[in-house]
Amino acid sequence: MTTRRSFLHLSLGAVAATCTAVTLPHLAHGRTFKIKTRDGIGLFVKDSGGSGSAVVMTHAWPLNADIWDYQAAKLSSAGFRVVTYDRRGFGRSDQPAGGYDFDTFADDLAAVIEQAGVRDVTLVGYSMGGGEVVRYFSRHNGRNVVKAGLVGAAAHYLLKTENNPIGIDGAIFEGIKQGVQGDRKTYLGNLLRDVFLDAKRPSTDAVTPEMVEATLAMAMQASAAATAACVDAFARTDFRPELAAVKVPTLVLHGTADIPVPFAIGKATATGIAQSKLIEYPDASHGIVLTERDRVTRDLQAFIAREF
């Protein structure tokens, strides 16, 4: 069984993995385009173009917008307008030398919302994307956002310190950076399989080789520099003082067996947001967008549609 103790070992020494092309579902009726950020970076955007309530979704490290394809297609079919995009440095977005900090990420998110022309948005962040959601509220006052969703979100403080005992030892994050700066494909394949999806747990039967291959294919579209730089960003940014800035109804979905973002982080995140509701996913890993995809979709759809 993969544990937090073995996380460090996995971060420093991965065994060989194989990647093949995997086709993911796409939005049935939508368009893709690029928008320009205020510093001139092109961000790749997918927009379902629906006429219903708008949903903007930010993705996990080290992946891209495609991780949301299943949920985006289902929500679009239910009548919602769904916008997803690749973070700078990842997927099909531009890959600049710098700008891998949450102030910049929040500004990029503001550019997506503005240039996509969406209002009354439900803003959903997965994993690292949760930090973007919180920083968007503290930096941009949550402009045009009426609800928030945090899925396995790194939206509290991941680094273990004297005043944050629920965090993860800093040596683990240094190991991750070393891994992605070495044999990145092999390292990330093992990290995604054994930590992100936690495929070795005896209770896990939803993780397939194809699922691992698909996530690895996404990860390998990112630049090596962005992949490494974002480790410091999501590990060492303390969002705790900013949680009170999230002043809209917020749904927190978190697996109790999550290794990269421990469940205690999810609980603390929900505690810090006044209008939050935490839904526990018993024995679920960090990869719940894939392994619990139908439940995540149902929970998000019910939350978006519900009147408050």
PyMOL commands that set and color helices and strands:
alter all, ss='L'
color gray80, all
select helices_A, chain A and resi 4-12+65-77+102-116+128-140+170-180+184-196+209-219+224-236+240-245+263-272+288-291+293-305
alter helices_A, ss='H'
color red, helices_A
select strands_A, chain A and resi 31-36+42-47+54-58+81-85+121-126+145-151+250-255+276-281
alter strands_A, ss='S'
color yellow, strands_A
deselect
rebuild
show_as cartoon
